[in-house]
Amino acid sequence: MVSVGAKGTAATAGTAARVRRVGVVGLGLIGGSLALRLVARGFDVVAWNHTPRPYGSAERAGVRCAASLADLVAAAPDVIVLCNPLRAMPEILRALAALAEDGALDESVTLTDVGSVKGMVRDQVKAAGLADRYVGAHPMAGNEKSGWDAADPALYDDALWAVTVDEGTSYRRFLDVAELITAGVGDRMIVLDDGTHDRAAALISHMPHVVATALANELTESDDRNVAVALSAGCWRDMTRVALTDPDRTRAMVEEDAANVEALLRSMADRLVAVADLLRGEREQAAESRDADAHTPQAMLDFFADADPFRAYKAAQPGHLAAGDHPRVTVMVSADGWRGELLASARRGEHIVRIDAERTFTALVRSAL
């Protein structure tokens, strides 16, 4: 396996390089960091941004910048990665569809994206008539910053990508994206269906952004806010970091996965109300009882104990190990069942890091809860 920082296209054992030139649409935090990462690793990168403001800096860094989306397509990339805001996706897909219809976008070019919601994007890709060349992707990389000025190739250090497929996904297209992630970016990947991805992303990202923002709102509206912020330390910092994200970006992300986020927020609200009710009950019981050793209700004990499996999972993580030190397994897939087989691999906590042959992969055993 080629290390994360190494150059070159050959991190695929036993197979010829499929991806040499990459088109990047959008040079914000995610797209800009991806472009810089690929250039640093020896790939030819051509990018188009809706405004040329980043072009001078990007070109000095080795990114070839296109004056238009048509010019990016004319550069004949092997894969085009759509890193534009999701609100712009329908317009860009329509433009690509028109270029495909005119013959400018070659049939061999694979499309992928980095959006945090996959089901909606796939529906838009299908509506544009581009489903046969599309494979979804979502890098679990980012921070509270935004824009080209925040772009950093190290953003992708040891990142995990979710690659999403459906029953119509071409295996050849899937391999293009798998090579881009493993050999190109030097990262890990798992394979999911859109629904599994969107539910999981809502749980570990979209809903927590709302909760973090609610915490920040609670602080700003408190009469004790200045005292509280002076006392704040690691707990508050860790709980509210993502509340520092550009609010328009967070709002868009949450609205794009609205159904899943709504369900989780209602579940979270029920949990919090239940704890509040228990605390009120304890106070009332204490006021009525003279027993200083009154027992904590079992429901309160259960609330805090129910997270023990997660605590055990975190405690068991070999955080001191480098990526190459984790146990490795070989994952082999069949011609017809590869989608389900790779989803099963993801559920076992296996993260693919290399394509060994047409239907054989090396995976690291990284996590299982």
Beta strands, then each sheet from edge to edge (+ up, - down):
strand 1: 21-25
strand 2: 44-48
strand 3: 64-65
strand 4: 79-82
strand 5: 110-113
strand 6: 136-139
strand 7: 160-164
strand 8: 188-192
strand 9: 328-332
strand 10: 350-357
strand 11: 360-365
sheet 1: 3+ 2+ 1+ 4+ 5+
sheet 2: 6+ 7- 8-
sheet 3: 9+ 11- 10+
end
